[in-house]
Amino acid sequence: MTLPTDTAVSPLSVEEAIRSRRSIRAFLPTPVEDETVARILELAARAPSGSNIQPWRVRVLRDAPLAALTAELHALSLSGDHGAEEYAYSPRKWREPYLARRRKVGWDLYGALGIGKSDTGRMRQQHARNFLFFDAPVGLIFTIDRDMELGAWLDCGMFLQNIMIAARGVGLHTCPQAAFMLYSTVIAQRLAIPDTEMVICGMALGHADPAAPENAFETAREPLETFAHFIDALA
């Protein structure tokens, strides 16, 4: 399968696509053709799944439907309506080393934007930009059947990763966004999602704005020896 490629870039290798993938929080208004989105999703659906059940579903938003939904969700966020969790994404109580990593990425982002630790108003405004898909021309909403178990969520995660890597391969960027599940009730109503499905997350897709300061910082990764253990003998 050959994907159409952004004319400004050459196709990336798998390694280049993985290494250059990052969460982009400011997009250009440059359109992305429906054919390109369809090909990315078709390629991503080659992700593995247990017994090949392929539990993922995705709604593709652009143009008027995208503008209408994002305007509503953005207004809700700024109004102080924080929505309700469809599921628990984060631990109820943070602990190390995860707390330090979480804090670092947050302050690195706010630092790039010049937002101080006491500037809660600008923090709230930046968080609300999630619900605009950070101005991306394409917004994706992912769902899964409610009766699926944890294995199917793993399957969906691999599908999501495939989308992000396939997008990078053709010069596009993404941002996976769990925040959308906070307004799952509104999203389900507007997109006619049946009660048998639940919203997992959203994802912005488009061309990164190279001038945006929030796109300039790169998140750190732990060194290999902190998470990989090569076993030489059994206990």
N, C-alpha and C positions, 0 to 999 in steps of 0.2 A: 504494500500500500504506500503510495507516495502522497505526502502532505504538501499542500501549497505553502510556499515559504515567503516570509516577509522579504520584499525585494531589497531591503537595506542590509540584510545579513545573509551569510552562507549557512546552510544547514549545520547544526551542531552535532558533534559526536555524543554518544550516551554519557560519557564521562563529563564532557563540557556542559551538557544540559543539567546534569545533577549538580555539578559544582557551582553553576551560575544561578541555580534556582534559589530564590529568596522571596519572602513575603513583601510584595510591593504595595505601598499605601498611597500612591498617587499615580493616576493613569492619564494618558493623553486621550482626547476625544476621537482619535483616529479609529474609524470603523474596522470591525473584523467581519469578514464575509461569513455568511451562514455555512457555506461549504467548508470553510476552514474549521469552524466549530464542530460541524458534523463529523469531519474526518478525525479530529482530535478525540472526540468521544468514541467513535467507532474503534480507533486504535486502542484507546484506554480500556475498552471492554475486553481486550485480550488478557486482562488481569486474571490471576487464578482465583478460584473460589471453591470451597468445599463441595465435592460432588457436582461441581459445575452449576451450582444453583443460581449464580449471577444475581445477587439480591439487591443491587443498586438501582435507583431510579433518579433521574435528573430532569428538572424543568429549566429551559433556557430562556432567559429574559433579555430583551433588547428593545430599543426604540420606545414607543409610548407605554407599553406595559412595564418596562423597567423604570421609566421615569415616574410613573404613577405609584408603583409600590415603594420605591426608594424614598420618594417624598413623604409618603405616609409614615414609614418606619422611622425616618430621620426625625420627623416632627414628634413622634411618640417618644423617642429617646431624649430629645431636648426638653420635652415637657416634664420630665421626671418620672415618666412611666417606664420602669425598668423591666417590664415584662415578667415572665416566669420561666424557669428552667424546664425544658422538655425532658432533660435527663441530666445527671450529674457529670459534667465534663471534668471538673477539677476535684481534688480531694477536699473533704470538708475541713480538714485541718492541715495546713502546710507544714512541712518539716524540711530540714536540710538533707541533701544538697539542693533540693528542688526550689526551696524558697529563695535562696540566693540567686539561682539562675533566673527565676521569674522576675525578681526585682531588677536584676541587671538589664534584662532586655527592655523592661519598661522604662527605666531611667535613661538607657541609651537612646531609645526612641524619643522620649520627651526632650532629652538633651539636644538631639539633632534638630528638633523643632524650636528650641529655645524656650521650652516650657519649664518653669521652676517647680520645685516640690510643693510649694504652697499655692500654686496657681490652679486650683481645682476647677475653675470655670473653663480654662482652655483644655484641661484634661478631659472634661466632659464633652466639649465640642469635638475634640479629636476622636474620642470613642464613638461619638455619634456618626462620624464619617464612615464607620463600618457599614452603616445601613444605606449609604450611597454607593456601596461597592467601590468606595474610593474613586468615584467618577469613571469607573471602567465602562466601556461600551457594551460589555456582556456580563450578565450576572447569572450564576448557576445556583440552583437550589436542589439539594440532595435529600432524598427520603429513603426510608427502609420500612418494610412491613413490621408492625408492632409485635408480631408473634415470633420474630426472628431472635435468635440468641447471640451470645458474644462472638461466636465464630463468624457469623454473617457480618458483624461489624468489622472484624479483621478484613474480610473480603472487600468491604466498601472502602476501607482505608487504602488497600492496594489499588483499587480503581481510582481513587482520588490522586494518589501519587502518580499513577500513570498519566492522568490528565496533565498534571503540572510538568512532568518531564516531556511529554509530547508537545505541550505548548512552548516550552523552552526550545525544543528542537527546531521550531519554525520561527523563532525570534520573538515570541510573545512571553508575557509574564502573568503571574497569578497571585492571588492571596487567598488561602483557605481561611474561612471565618466561622467559627463556632457560634459567634454572637447571634447569628440569625435565629438560632433555635429559641432565643428568649421571646421572640414574637411569632412563635410557631402557629398560634391560633389565628392571628391576622393573616399570615402567609397562607395557611391552609384555606381560609375563606376566600382570599383574593385569587388563588391559583386553582381553586376547586380540587384540593387534595382530599381524598377520602379519609374518614376517621381511622381506617385500618392502617394508614401510613403515618410515620412520624418524621419530622424534619430533623436531619442530622446536622447540617451546616450549609453555608453558602460558599461561593468562591467567585472572586472577581477575576476577569480574564480580559486582557488587552495589551496595549503598548505602554510600557513604563515611561513616566515623565522623567527624563534624565536631569532636569533642573530642580526637581523637588528634593529638599534636604532630607526628608524622611526616607528617601530611597538610597541615600548615600552610605548609611551605616550597615555593617554586616554582622550578623549574630555570631557569637563564638561557638565553637564546638569543643567538647571534651576530647582530650587525647585518647588514642586507641586503648592505651593500657588501663584507663579508668573504667572501660565498659566491656572489653573483650578479654577472655581468659582462654588461653590455649592449654588444654588438658593433656598432660604427659603421662599421667597414671591415675587410676581410679583409687578412691579412698578405701 
